Every structure is written in C-alpha cells, then in structure tokens.
C-alpha cells in the first residue's frame, strides 16, 4: 500500500471493526480529475471460518460507505475531490498485510513491485513462507524472496477450473481415458461463487 493508503486504513479500520466487519486495506489512486479511494472489506477471519459463514453483502458495503464518508468529511485526510468505493474482496482478493499472505499460504498470487527484482516488476507464483517482512515466492523458474515493503500490489490468482468457472483443459491427442470399474462417467456441476459487491459514493 502507498503511505496515503496506509494512513487511511489505520484511520478507518476501527470504524469498520465496530460495524462487525474487517477493513482488509485501501487503494488510493490519485488522478488529475479527482482521486479514487477504494476500500476492501470482509467478514472477520474467525467469522469467515465458521460453519455458517456469511459473505459481505451490498448492504454491508453501503453501510460502511456511509459511515466512513462521514468520518472522512471530519478528518479530511484527502485534499481535493475524490470518489469513494467500498467493495468485497472477490475471488481475486487483494492482499495487503503479512498476516493475509500467511493465511493464503500455498495459493497462487500476482505481485506488482515498486522496484524490479530478477529484472521484472510483475511476478507470479505460489505464496511460500514469510520470515519477518520477507516473503518467499515459489516459482518454476526459481524461488524468489521479496520484501513486503517492495510490494505495490498483490492479488490472488483463482483456480477458475476448480471453481467451475472455466472449461477443463483439453487432453493431449492420443490420450485415452480409462472408465472407472463398475461405474459410469458423470460430470459434476459446480455453481459459480458469488461475485464481489461494490458500493460507490462520489464526494
């Protein structure tokens, strides 16, 4: 996160927590015509792991938008015009903190770096171990250790095939499928996961 985004996250996190939700992080995108402040909210980790876990709804996003908008008007951390967006994280959720990387250990992630490493500013691999503020990224071409401070953006890469949102890869020519003994081949259908909701408010 940028310094401005970190400042705003620290400012608004207690307000979102008081509403029974968690502020994952913020993106602050300055532009000549007016900046965009994007907040990502989720249910707290303990509630998300519960058997009857609920997802963030449009009503949650709208309620948080109203509360933090009033707080931003009072605190005024952003000079000039800006647009406030409040969103659930979605399947390709952004990661902002070391704890969030640890929670999603082993999953695929895309990183955008502030300074290039291994000659590149965009990297992709599996989330490995986190030692202090150093993240190990597991890649086919060789593991790479990245400092959290050098990560500008990070997003999970969903397995669309496993989620049932993309077709199975085609088998190589000549490959034959063995039928299961005493059974028939039946396709299992999977319902797509709910898409993230977003509420927007222009200031």
Secondary structure by P-SEA (a helix, b strand, c coil): ccaaaaaaaaacaaaaaaacccccbbbbbbcccbbbbbbbbbcccccccccccccccaaaaaaaaaaaaaaaaaacccccbbbbbbbccccccccccaaaaaaaccccbbbbbccccccccbbbbccccccccbbbbbcccbbbbbbcccccbbbbbcccccccccccccccccbbbbccccbbbbbbbbcccccbbbbbbcc
